[in-house]
Amino acid sequence: MQLEGKNAIVTGGSLGIGTAIALGLAKAGANVALNYRKHADEANAVVAKIEKMGRKGMAVQADVSSTSDAEAMLKKVVEEFGSIDILVCNAGINRDSTIWKMSEEQWDQVLDINLKGYFNYIHASAPYFREQKSGRIINITSINGLRGKFGQSNYSASKAGIIGLTKAVARELGRSTVTVNAIAPGMILTDMARELEQKWLDAAIGETVLGKLGECEDVANLVVFLASDIAGHITGQVISVDGGQYI
C-alpha cells in the first residue's frame, strides 16, 4: 500500500481523524496538504510531523464552505506539489438539536461545511483528475448518514448527502479511472469524544459487536488502502468502520 510520489489533500486535517489520515498517508509515502480555518498551530504541528517523515507538507488556511478558497487551495497545492492524486474530504461540524428546536443557522452551518464543503473540493479537483485520467477521492461520512440519529437531523442529512454525492461522482469520473468511495465511521475515540460523559461512551460501546470503540487510526488505515493501487477496482462504495455498531 505504498503511496510514494503521490500528492494528497486532506480537509480538516489539523485535528482528530483528519490528523490521523494525513499522517497515515504521509507514512505510506504521500506528500500531504491540509486545510485549517482556525487551528493554525495544530495544522503546522501536523505539517512538521509530515516533513519529519521526509515528505512534503503544507497547511493552507481555507474555509471549506467557500468555493473560491477551495479553488485557490487546489491551485496552490498543484503548483507546489506538481499534481493532486488523492483527495480526502473529512472536514465537518455538528450543531445538534431536535428538529423542532433547530434554527435555520444551525441547519445551514452544518450543510455548508459537511456537504457543500465536499462539493467544493471535489468540484475543484475534478478537472485535474480528468486531465491526468487517474485519482482517488475518499469521503468521510458517518453511520448516522445511514441510520439517522436523534437530535442530529442536520448532521445525518449532510452525511447521507455525502453518500449520494459519492455514488454520483463515482459514475461521472469512472471513465477517467478515478475511484470515489466513502467511509462511514461509528463512534471514534477522538479528543472530542473523550470529553463526553462516560454514559454516552458506554451507550456507543453497547451498540458495537466488538465491545469497543474505534481509534482514529482505524479510519486512516482504510483511507490509505482506498488511496492505493491495490484498491483500484473499488468505487462507489460506502464502507463502515464501526466495530459492528450499525449492522
Protein Blocks (a to p, Z undefined) as FASTA:
>chain_A
ZZehiacddehklgcjlmmmmmmmmmnopacddddfklmmlmmmmmmmmmmnopacdddd
ddfklmklmmmmmmmmmmmnopafbdcdfbdcdddddfklpcfklmmmmmmmmmmmmmmm
mmmmmmmmmmnopacddddddfklmnopghilmmmmmmmmmmmmmmmmmmmmmmnopacd
dddddddddfklmmpcfklmmmmmmmpmnopacdfklmmmmmmmmmpmklmmgghiacdd
eehmaZZ
